[in-house]
Amino acid sequence: MVTNTKRPWPRIWHLSTSDGIPKRSFWATVIVGTILNIINQGDYMMLGDPINLFKIVLTYAVPFCVATYGAVTARLAYERSSK
């Protein structure tokens, strides 16, 4: 496969939405996001205080982005090295 170095976004998008990457990123998000959410807002949840929904969204979005980024960059590096 020939990768266009001037426009890498279509290839990056394809990798980030295929080959099991979304599923693995999802499960990493569930585990890491839940742990981080308990650390960050556990005291509010235990006391019954209102929780910050924006923080919850970020707490789950960041691990998803990090896991996806890591998988995509690893695949791109593998593709470059196998040329």
PyMOL CGO cylinders between C-alpha atoms (Angstrom):
from pymol import cmd
from pymol.cgo import CYLINDER

trace = [
    CYLINDER, 0.00, 0.00, 0.00, 1.30, 3.42, -0.93, 0.3, 1, 1, 1, 1, 1, 1,
    CYLINDER, 1.30, 3.42, -0.93, 0.89, 6.06, 1.75, 0.3, 1, 1, 1, 1, 1, 1,
    CYLINDER, 0.89, 6.06, 1.75, 0.52, 9.65, 0.61, 0.3, 1, 1, 1, 1, 1, 1,
    CYLINDER, 0.52, 9.65, 0.61, 2.86, 11.63, 2.85, 0.3, 1, 1, 1, 1, 1, 1,
    CYLINDER, 2.86, 11.63, 2.85, 1.26, 14.95, 1.90, 0.3, 1, 1, 1, 1, 1, 1,
    CYLINDER, 1.26, 14.95, 1.90, -2.21, 13.89, 3.10, 0.3, 1, 1, 1, 1, 1, 1,
    CYLINDER, -2.21, 13.89, 3.10, -1.86, 11.34, 5.91, 0.3, 1, 1, 1, 1, 1, 1,
    CYLINDER, -1.86, 11.34, 5.91, -5.28, 12.05, 7.47, 0.3, 1, 1, 1, 1, 1, 1,
    CYLINDER, -5.28, 12.05, 7.47, -7.29, 9.59, 5.38, 0.3, 1, 1, 1, 1, 1, 1,
    CYLINDER, -7.29, 9.59, 5.38, -4.90, 6.78, 6.36, 0.3, 1, 1, 1, 1, 1, 1,
    CYLINDER, -4.90, 6.78, 6.36, -4.91, 7.86, 10.01, 0.3, 1, 1, 1, 1, 1, 1,
    CYLINDER, -4.91, 7.86, 10.01, -8.73, 7.97, 10.01, 0.3, 1, 1, 1, 1, 1, 1,
    CYLINDER, -8.73, 7.97, 10.01, -8.90, 4.53, 8.40, 0.3, 1, 1, 1, 1, 1, 1,
    CYLINDER, -8.90, 4.53, 8.40, -6.55, 3.02, 10.97, 0.3, 1, 1, 1, 1, 1, 1,
    CYLINDER, -6.55, 3.02, 10.97, -8.31, 4.65, 13.92, 0.3, 1, 1, 1, 1, 1, 1,
    CYLINDER, -8.31, 4.65, 13.92, -11.68, 3.24, 12.84, 0.3, 1, 1, 1, 1, 1, 1,
    CYLINDER, -11.68, 3.24, 12.84, -10.68, -0.28, 11.77, 0.3, 1, 1, 1, 1, 1, 1,
    CYLINDER, -10.68, -0.28, 11.77, -8.70, -3.39, 12.64, 0.3, 1, 1, 1, 1, 1, 1,
    CYLINDER, -8.70, -3.39, 12.64, -10.03, -3.67, 16.18, 0.3, 1, 1, 1, 1, 1, 1,
    CYLINDER, -10.03, -3.67, 16.18, -8.52, -0.40, 17.36, 0.3, 1, 1, 1, 1, 1, 1,
    CYLINDER, -8.52, -0.40, 17.36, -11.85, 1.15, 18.45, 0.3, 1, 1, 1, 1, 1, 1,
    CYLINDER, -11.85, 1.15, 18.45, -12.77, -1.97, 20.44, 0.3, 1, 1, 1, 1, 1, 1,
    CYLINDER, -12.77, -1.97, 20.44, -9.43, -2.09, 22.25, 0.3, 1, 1, 1, 1, 1, 1,
    CYLINDER, -9.43, -2.09, 22.25, -9.55, 1.65, 22.88, 0.3, 1, 1, 1, 1, 1, 1,
    CYLINDER, -9.55, 1.65, 22.88, -13.08, 1.31, 24.24, 0.3, 1, 1, 1, 1, 1, 1,
    CYLINDER, -13.08, 1.31, 24.24, -12.08, -1.34, 26.78, 0.3, 1, 1, 1, 1, 1, 1,
    CYLINDER, -12.08, -1.34, 26.78, -9.01, 0.62, 27.82, 0.3, 1, 1, 1, 1, 1, 1,
    CYLINDER, -9.01, 0.62, 27.82, -11.30, 3.62, 28.28, 0.3, 1, 1, 1, 1, 1, 1,
    CYLINDER, -11.30, 3.62, 28.28, -13.79, 1.69, 30.41, 0.3, 1, 1, 1, 1, 1, 1,
    CYLINDER, -13.79, 1.69, 30.41, -11.09, 0.44, 32.74, 0.3, 1, 1, 1, 1, 1, 1,
    CYLINDER, -11.09, 0.44, 32.74, -8.81, 3.49, 32.94, 0.3, 1, 1, 1, 1, 1, 1,
    CYLINDER, -8.81, 3.49, 32.94, -11.64, 6.04, 32.78, 0.3, 1, 1, 1, 1, 1, 1,
    CYLINDER, -11.64, 6.04, 32.78, -13.53, 4.37, 35.60, 0.3, 1, 1, 1, 1, 1, 1,
    CYLINDER, -13.53, 4.37, 35.60, -10.44, 4.25, 37.81, 0.3, 1, 1, 1, 1, 1, 1,
    CYLINDER, -10.44, 4.25, 37.81, -9.64, 7.90, 37.08, 0.3, 1, 1, 1, 1, 1, 1,
    CYLINDER, -9.64, 7.90, 37.08, -13.25, 8.92, 37.66, 0.3, 1, 1, 1, 1, 1, 1,
    CYLINDER, -13.25, 8.92, 37.66, -13.26, 7.23, 41.06, 0.3, 1, 1, 1, 1, 1, 1,
    CYLINDER, -13.26, 7.23, 41.06, -9.98, 8.95, 41.94, 0.3, 1, 1, 1, 1, 1, 1,
    CYLINDER, -9.98, 8.95, 41.94, -11.13, 12.38, 40.72, 0.3, 1, 1, 1, 1, 1, 1,
    CYLINDER, -11.13, 12.38, 40.72, -14.76, 12.40, 41.85, 0.3, 1, 1, 1, 1, 1, 1,
    CYLINDER, -14.76, 12.40, 41.85, -15.09, 9.47, 44.24, 0.3, 1, 1, 1, 1, 1, 1,
    CYLINDER, -15.09, 9.47, 44.24, -15.54, 11.71, 47.25, 0.3, 1, 1, 1, 1, 1, 1,
    CYLINDER, -15.54, 11.71, 47.25, -18.42, 13.56, 45.58, 0.3, 1, 1, 1, 1, 1, 1,
    CYLINDER, -18.42, 13.56, 45.58, -20.08, 10.28, 44.63, 0.3, 1, 1, 1, 1, 1, 1,
    CYLINDER, -20.08, 10.28, 44.63, -19.73, 8.86, 48.14, 0.3, 1, 1, 1, 1, 1, 1,
    CYLINDER, -19.73, 8.86, 48.14, -21.20, 11.99, 49.71, 0.3, 1, 1, 1, 1, 1, 1,
    CYLINDER, -21.20, 11.99, 49.71, -24.03, 12.23, 47.20, 0.3, 1, 1, 1, 1, 1, 1,
    CYLINDER, -24.03, 12.23, 47.20, -22.88, 15.66, 46.04, 0.3, 1, 1, 1, 1, 1, 1,
    CYLINDER, -22.88, 15.66, 46.04, -23.43, 16.70, 42.43, 0.3, 1, 1, 1, 1, 1, 1,
    CYLINDER, -23.43, 16.70, 42.43, -20.74, 15.52, 40.06, 0.3, 1, 1, 1, 1, 1, 1,
    CYLINDER, -20.74, 15.52, 40.06, -19.27, 17.48, 37.18, 0.3, 1, 1, 1, 1, 1, 1,
    CYLINDER, -19.27, 17.48, 37.18, -20.45, 15.90, 33.93, 0.3, 1, 1, 1, 1, 1, 1,
    CYLINDER, -20.45, 15.90, 33.93, -17.83, 17.75, 31.88, 0.3, 1, 1, 1, 1, 1, 1,
    CYLINDER, -17.83, 17.75, 31.88, -15.09, 16.14, 33.98, 0.3, 1, 1, 1, 1, 1, 1,
    CYLINDER, -15.09, 16.14, 33.98, -16.66, 12.71, 33.50, 0.3, 1, 1, 1, 1, 1, 1,
    CYLINDER, -16.66, 12.71, 33.50, -16.69, 13.16, 29.72, 0.3, 1, 1, 1, 1, 1, 1,
    CYLINDER, -16.69, 13.16, 29.72, -13.05, 14.27, 29.73, 0.3, 1, 1, 1, 1, 1, 1,
    CYLINDER, -13.05, 14.27, 29.73, -12.08, 11.46, 32.10, 0.3, 1, 1, 1, 1, 1, 1,
    CYLINDER, -12.08, 11.46, 32.10, -13.32, 8.92, 29.57, 0.3, 1, 1, 1, 1, 1, 1,
    CYLINDER, -13.32, 8.92, 29.57, -12.35, 10.78, 26.39, 0.3, 1, 1, 1, 1, 1, 1,
    CYLINDER, -12.35, 10.78, 26.39, -8.68, 11.19, 27.25, 0.3, 1, 1, 1, 1, 1, 1,
    CYLINDER, -8.68, 11.19, 27.25, -7.87, 7.46, 27.69, 0.3, 1, 1, 1, 1, 1, 1,
    CYLINDER, -7.87, 7.46, 27.69, -9.77, 6.69, 24.47, 0.3, 1, 1, 1, 1, 1, 1,
    CYLINDER, -9.77, 6.69, 24.47, -7.73, 9.25, 22.53, 0.3, 1, 1, 1, 1, 1, 1,
    CYLINDER, -7.73, 9.25, 22.53, -4.45, 8.10, 24.08, 0.3, 1, 1, 1, 1, 1, 1,
    CYLINDER, -4.45, 8.10, 24.08, -5.12, 4.41, 23.37, 0.3, 1, 1, 1, 1, 1, 1,
    CYLINDER, -5.12, 4.41, 23.37, -6.19, 5.16, 19.81, 0.3, 1, 1, 1, 1, 1, 1,
    CYLINDER, -6.19, 5.16, 19.81, -3.18, 7.43, 19.21, 0.3, 1, 1, 1, 1, 1, 1,
    CYLINDER, -3.18, 7.43, 19.21, -0.80, 4.78, 20.50, 0.3, 1, 1, 1, 1, 1, 1,
    CYLINDER, -0.80, 4.78, 20.50, -2.31, 2.05, 18.33, 0.3, 1, 1, 1, 1, 1, 1,
    CYLINDER, -2.31, 2.05, 18.33, -2.37, 4.18, 15.19, 0.3, 1, 1, 1, 1, 1, 1,
    CYLINDER, -2.37, 4.18, 15.19, 1.19, 5.45, 15.59, 0.3, 1, 1, 1, 1, 1, 1,
    CYLINDER, 1.19, 5.45, 15.59, 2.39, 1.88, 16.20, 0.3, 1, 1, 1, 1, 1, 1,
    CYLINDER, 2.39, 1.88, 16.20, 0.67, 0.70, 13.01, 0.3, 1, 1, 1, 1, 1, 1,
    CYLINDER, 0.67, 0.70, 13.01, 2.08, 3.60, 11.00, 0.3, 1, 1, 1, 1, 1, 1,
    CYLINDER, 2.08, 3.60, 11.00, 5.59, 2.92, 12.32, 0.3, 1, 1, 1, 1, 1, 1,
    CYLINDER, 5.59, 2.92, 12.32, 5.20, -0.77, 11.43, 0.3, 1, 1, 1, 1, 1, 1,
    CYLINDER, 5.20, -0.77, 11.43, 4.06, 0.14, 7.91, 0.3, 1, 1, 1, 1, 1, 1,
    CYLINDER, 4.06, 0.14, 7.91, 7.03, 2.48, 7.45, 0.3, 1, 1, 1, 1, 1, 1,
    CYLINDER, 7.03, 2.48, 7.45, 9.52, -0.11, 8.69, 0.3, 1, 1, 1, 1, 1, 1,
    CYLINDER, 9.52, -0.11, 8.69, 8.17, -2.86, 6.46, 0.3, 1, 1, 1, 1, 1, 1,
    CYLINDER, 8.17, -2.86, 6.46, 8.67, -0.87, 3.24, 0.3, 1, 1, 1, 1, 1, 1,
]
cmd.load_cgo(trace, "trace")
